[in-house]
Amino acid sequence: MSQLRKILHADCDCFYAAVEMRDDPSLRDIPLAIGGSRERRGVIATCNYPARAFGIHSAMPTARALRLCPHLTLLPGHFEKYREVSAQIQAVFHELTPLVEPLSLDEAFLDVTDVEGFRGSATWMARWIKEECYRRTGITISVGAASSKFLAKIASDWEKPDGLTVIPPERVDAFVRELPVKKLHGVGPATGARLDAMGITTCSHLRELPIERLIEEFGKFGRRLFELARGIDDRPVRVERERKSISVETTFDRDLPDLASASAALAPLCDKLQGRLERHGHPPLAGLFVKVRFDDFSLTTLESRGLSPAPESYTRLLEQAWARASRPVRLLGVGVRLVPEHARQQLTLPL
């Protein structure tokens, strides 16, 4: 991987569940999930591999998970403990390089291009990370190594759990060519379905379309698709991640039956949001949004620019969002989009 960037993506295997299994070995071979209770309309945060064999996955409603696996062991999250283990793991990353971009408590990108230890071998660095994290914390980590963030993240997932996959430069073209388009960064269910309808299932198919056609079909994201289908991803590892939004949300113990009850539930959410904005020093706002999940689990988000983050603004947005389905509400969220950092700097430049 000389002459090119060397990027690692490190991802703990079923992190929350792994910490619980480490502390209580009797949990290792039984279906285990971390999440909210069925009675409180909770969802699964993560689960171990025995639970995944039943089709359980993160973000699944706990009630459904228990239907799939009635003998599932469900534990509440112990997030202070998870943060402590995460700090130990992040310390290992920083011993290797200062260029670490945490994505969450359990995963991060590392730029090891200029690391001289391990004879400059990204493979040896990845192996050291895995061994050192396990030695210090008892947690297994899957690591992917490649010349870009996009490929490193795919590689870390390739042989989970406890995997180590390296995509050297000479293999990039062949690897990406056969890659399913649904694996591409930014391709969600809706875009994946549109590509599938066009008969495009692999990057090899995607390469057959000219960039003009992709931009016509997908707007700005069409250019991104054109690049990713060729393994092009120049995004740097960012040591400080820029916050793009601030929000609060809640899942209700019982569905809110109508618009009036949903509107009444906005006030405490708006109060919480104001508290968070105060803690962040009231940053410049680019817009507001309301998020509504209905009782059939459909989700809608409505955004607007030019409004102040006042309760009446969110009430107006909620009225429009609720009208899209006119169903009982399971989850309600309010938030703000922040002005990008580069734009804030331009706003403060002297005239």
N, C-alpha and C positions, 0 to 999 in steps of 0.2 A: 504494500500500500504506500510505497515511497512516491514522492512527487505529488501526492494528492493528500487531501485532508484525511485524518483518521478520527472517526467519530464512533463512540460507544453509546449504546442505549442499554442501561441497566434497569431491570424490572424485577422486583421481588415477586415470588410466586405466592398467590392468594395471601397477601401480606397479613391482614388482620387475623385470618384464620390460622396462618402459620405461627404467629406469635402465641395464640391461644393453645395450639397443639404443642408448641415448645414447652410451655409452662404446665401443661397437663397432657402427658403422653397418651393417656387413655382415650383422647379424642382423635388420635391420628388416623385410625382405620375405620371410623364411622362417619356417616354424612354429617357435616358441620357447617353452619352458616352463621354469619354475624349480621344482625339487622334488627329492625324494630318489630314489635310484637304484632300478631295478627289482630288483636283487639284494638290496637291503636293505628290500624291501617298502615303498618310499617312496610318497608321494602328491604330487600337483601342488599347489604353493602358488599359482601364478598362471601365466597364459600370454598370449601376444600374440594379436592378432585373426586373423592367418593360421592360428594353431593352433586357435582357436575355430571356424574354418570346418570343421574335421574333427570337431567335437563334443567337443573337449577342454575341460575346465573345472576350476576349483579344487576340491580335495578328492578328485579322481578318482585312483584307484591308478595309479601310473606305468606298471605293466605294461599296463593297459588303454589308457592314452594312447598307448603305443608300438604297440599293435595297431591302433588307429585311424589312426595316422600313423607308419609305420615310419621315416620320414626326419625325425622330430621332433628338434630340437636341444634337449638337456636340460642345464641348468646347475645347479650347486648354488647355494644362496642365499649372498649376500655381505651379511650383515645389518648389519655395522658400516657399510658404505657406504650401505645403505638408511636407516639411522638418521641419518646425516649429512645426506642429502638431505631426509629428513623434517623435521629441525630447521630447515633453510633455509625449507621451505614453511610450517611452523608460525610462523616469524618473520614471514612476510608476513601471515598471518592476524592476528597480534597487533599489527601496525602499524595494522590497520584497527579492531580492537576488542579489549578485554581479555576479552570474553565469548566464549571459545572452549572448546568441549568436544571434545577429541580422542577419536575412537572407535578408532583404530588408527594405525599409522604413516602411512597414506595417506588418511585421511578425517577430517572434523571438522564439527561444527555451529558456526555463528557467529550470535550475536544482534546485529544491526546496527540495531536499532530506534532507538537514540539517537545514531547516528553522523550528524554534521552535514555532513561532507564529501560530495562528489559530489551536492550539493543534496539529500541524503537519499535518493537513488535506489538501491534495492537492485540494480537491473539494472546500473547503472554500477559499483557496488561489485563485483558478480560479474565484470563484464568486466575490471576492474582486477586482481582476484585472478588471473584466468586469464593475463592478459598479463604480470603481474609474476612469477608463479611460473615461467612459461616462460622469461622473460628471465633469471632468476637461476639456474634449474636445468636448463632444457631439457626439463622434464616437462610434458605437457599435463594439464589438470585439467578435469573436468566439474563445473558448478555449477548447483544448483537454488535458486530463490528463491521463498518462499511465506510465509504467515502462521503456519505451524506446522512443527514438526520432521518430522512424518509426511509432509506434502506436499512439503517441501523435499527430502527424501531421494528420494521418487518422481521429482521433477522433475530431480534431478541425473542420474538413470539414463535419462531419457526420450530424450535425443539423443546418447548416448555413441557413439563417443569424442569428446572435445573439444567437449562440448555446453554449451549455456547455455539453460535453460528457466525461464521465470518464470510463476508461476500467480498473477495478481492477484486480490484479494478478489472482484471481480465475476464471475470465472470459476470460483471454487471449487465452487459448487453443481453446475454443469453438468459440470465435470471429474470430480468425485467420483462423480456419479450413474452415469457410464458406466465407472467404474474396475472392473476385475476384482477380485473379493474376494480372490483369491490375492495381490494386490499390497498388501493391508492389513498394517500392522505387527503382527507376532505370529501371523499366519496361516501355519502350516507345512503340510506335506503332509497330516498327519492331520486337522487342522481343515478344510483345503481340501477334502479328500475328503468329510467329513461335510456341508459346505455344498453341495457338488456333488450329493450324494445327495438333498438337500432341494430341489434344483432352483434353488439360489441361485448364480449365477455372476457377477453384477455388484452393485455397491452399490445400484443401483436396486431390484433384487430384495430385497436385505437390508433396505431401508427399509420394505418392506411388512410385516415382522414386528414385532409389538409388543415392547417391551423385556422384558416378563414371559416371553414365549416364548423369547427369546434367552438369558435368565438360566437358564431351565429346561433348555435344551439345552446351554449352555456354561458354566454357573456364573458366577463373577465376570467372566470374559472376555466374557460375553454383553453386559454393560453397555459394555465397551470397543468391541465390534463395533457396538453401537447408535450410539456417539459417532463412531467413525471413518467409518461409512457416511454421516454428515452433515458430515464434514470437521472434526470437533471434536477437537482435541488441544492441551491446555494445558500439556504438559510443558515445563518451563523448560530453557534451555541451562545445563548444570551445569559450572562451571569445574573443579571437582574431582569426578571420578567415584568413586563409592563401590565398593570392592572387595567382591564378594559371596561369593567362594569362593577357595580356594587348592588347587591340585591338581598332580599329576604323572602322566604316562602314558608308555607306550612301546609301539612296534610291534615285534614280534619278527621276527627274520630267518626263523625257521621257526615254524610253528604249534605251540602247546603242546598236546599230544594229549589230555590228560585233566585232571581236577580237581587231582590231586596235583602235576603239573608247574606248573599255574597257581598253586597255593597256594605252591609253593616260590619262584616269581618275585615274590611279594608283598614279601618282606623288603627288597630294595634299593629298591623303590618307597617303602616306609614310611620308610626311612632318609632318602631324598631329601625326602619330605614334611616330616619332622621338622625338617630343615635349613631349609626354607622357612618353616615356622612360627616357628622361632627368629629368622630374619632379620626377620620381621614383628612380633616382640615378643610372640608367643603371644597373639593376639587371642581374645576370647571366641568359643566355637564354638556353633553352632546345631544341627549334625548332621554325620554322616559320609556318604560315598557311595563306591561302587565302580562303575566303568564297564568293561564287557566288550564287545569286538567279536569276533564269532565268525568262523570261516573262510568263512562264506557272506556276510559283511559285515553281517549283522544286528547290531543294537546294543541292549544293555540296560543300564540304570542302576538301581541299588538304593540307597536312602537309609534312614538310621535316625537317630533322635534319642536322646539320653541315653547314648550310648556314648563312651568315651574313644578318642582316635586312636592306639590301640595295635595291633600286628600281629594279635593274636587277634580284635580287633573286625572288622578288615577280612577276616580269614579266614572269620568267620561270615557276613559279607555276601557274600563271593565264593561260598561254598557255595550260598547261595540264588540268587544271580544266575546261576551256572553251570547250576543245575538247570533254568532256564527253557528252555535249548536243548540242554544236554549235548552240546556239539560242541567241536572243537578251537578254541583261542583265538588270535586274531591280534593283538589289542591289549588291554592291561590298564591301568587307571588307578585311582588312589585320591585322595580329596580330602576337604575339609571345607567346610561351609557356615558363613559367619560371621554372628554376631549383627548386625543392622542398626545403623548408627551412632546413630539416634535412640533405639533400645532400649538401647544401651550407655550413653548419656547418662542415661537414666532409672535404670539400674542404679547409677550413681554419685551420684545425688542424695542429699543428706542426709536422714535420717529426721526 
